[in-house]
């Protein structure tokens, strides 16, 4: 081979080496800019099948690198780890955790998510709504995609795609009877208008309290979107019985969620709605229990509202009649009556132990600005008979009269057990026991209930101060447990002592 040929070969080898080196270097150019994030084909990967028997389903998520350099995904994994009910496969590689994955510029990769559901398993093993996050760690960023499946065969309202939004339901003045043998699951916000919702005995209503968002200009507002509301000509009729009460609760029935407050928003009877009736019902683990707005009316009988993150029962210039009802473990007020209204409570127990709020608050005004320099007012009329209003702190009744005019704050308590201290000061509400008569002001050493630490609010058989403190009320012969009340000297509160 001539020297010139050898020289040419050396030059070609140098060029090829340079090209290979350049190509190699190009492949190794990864972006490290935290602003360079991944993009996804969706922010929520939904398994829209409701299984009626054991089965599985797979959904596909596509991950995009929209940038001009390669991107290295440090880690992809399921947030719940070994406890996850989902399985992952990333670009053909099975496993619920993957590290150091590379995506070329303007390229993508596939994530396959699978879930296996047994709808006959108990809710502790297969909740109504199964959800968690797939987590992506890239350039110091943590991004998440929700995976969501349906674990139980139920009636989902307003639909299985209702999270973060609201649906208005109407039946043109007719009735919508919730008599399906399956549980009902409210997923999102269900607003009822021009329709009577009738809920028969034994119906279980579960509410999924997801986190919704509203984008206004550049601001993002987040809210809990799990609630049932009635507006216009909407009406709620709950027809539970002693043996088969209607239950409103969250959709997480695992033992660790049993006493967790604030898992859904509550029941909202909006302004002007009329004729609501609730009997033998349990409302629990919500933010509020039941809210009754201006010019609305509710008859509440044999009902329990407890484990709420805020107040149990809220009336705002409303009309509420309550009999044989129990309110406890409410982190706001057990009973909160604002902006006046017309209220009548008979044989009710409001127990506020281990929480910050009082058993009862009443006012006749509504603030119109954050510091309440201006306010609107309405007359208050409230009657309490044969009730127990107590709790762990010394003051369990809050009275707030801003109108200071005759008849604007009209309240009486008869044959009630209360716990007050500041109300006895002349500068607070003069002559409180002129309006609470006969009443017993409970002292710390007094016994009323079986065991407040275990939320047992039936009366202590031997020592309860509520024993024989009430007077008979025609038409209310049975207590919350269905026991016959004494016809001459019944007990105060929602329970009668059984000797």
Protein Blocks (a to p, Z undefined) as FASTA:
>chain_A
ZZklmmmmmmmmmmmmmmmmmmmmmmmmccfbfklccddfbfbdcdfbdcfbdcdddddd
ddddfbfbdcddfbacdfklmmpcbdcdeehiacjbdehiacdehiacdddddddddfkb
cfklmcfbdcddddddeehiacdddddddfbdcdddfbfklgoiacdddeehpacddfbf
bdcddehjdddehiacdddehiacddddddddddehjbccdddfbdcddehjbccdddbd
fklccddddfbfbfklmmmghkbnbdcddehiahiacehiadehifbfcdcdehiacdde
hiacehifbdfbdcehiacddehiacehiabbfbdceeiaadddehiacddehiabdfbd
cdfbdcfbfnomaccddddddddehiacddfbfblcdcddfklpghklccddehiacddf
klmpmklmghkllmnccdddddfklcfbfblmnopabdcfklomkgokaccdehiabcfk
opacdfklccedjbdcdZZ
